[in-house]
Amino acid sequence: MTTFTFPSEERHFRIQNCQTPQILADQLAKLCLANGFEYYQLCLTLRRGLQQTDLTLLMQTPENWAEHYAQNTTIQNDSLYLRSQSQSRPLFWQADVKLEHEAFLPMDSWRQFGMEEGIAIPLHGPSGFYGYFALSRHRKEPIRLQDYFHLSYIGHIIQEQAIPLFSPEQSYLSSREKECLFWVSEGKTSWEIAQILGITERTVNFHLNNAIRKSGCKNRYQTVAKNIITGELVHAVNRISLTNMILQPQPLSA
């Protein structure tokens, strides 16, 4: 029986320190082989606007699969991707699993290309990042419970490395530009922002125009949306408000 190889510190380090997409792809291929699988597919979708999303695929798959995926199995019809958007538990497909199993996926097109069984971990990241990392092979043996836990661990490492490699370039806004954009997101005008920050309206517009230019946007509202999506504008810790607290009473002593 194949035993899933928990990443050694050396392999962990190598995945975490991949400087280019090609190096990451090479390390994933080695990870795939070391754990008794023949193929892998890393699918990433990263938003670069409110309605614009970039799809990235790293794969080692059977011949003609990439062309088939691009032409027929588009992302809108990818069972793994669609399920990954709504859950974080690992997914799998096997010939001997009952169809009603909650983690089972109908993977007919994958099987046609020789990927008879497989396991996939959904990937969720900041700013609307979704994807999955899947390992597959010709049918050999059942996928075991411990494989789920090991792959989940690996998935987090891969996700942390892949996001900076493929994310849209950030705008590198100054702290004052971010502050002005925050108040724009709260519906404030330039005059109102000037009163809040204790600066002139002209200075507010100067910072906002710089932010618009750096972000490659047309106006302040598009700039807010883009920088929230790309992670440039994040929740400020000093603006977090406690809204709910549930205290469990101590049990009465016997």
Helices and strands as residue ranges (DSSP letters): H 9-16, H 21-34, E 39-47, E 53-60, H 65-71, G 75-77, H 79-84, E 91-93, H 108-112, E 117-125, G 126-128, E 129-137, H 145-166, H 175-185, H 190-197, H 201-215, H 220-229, G 237-239
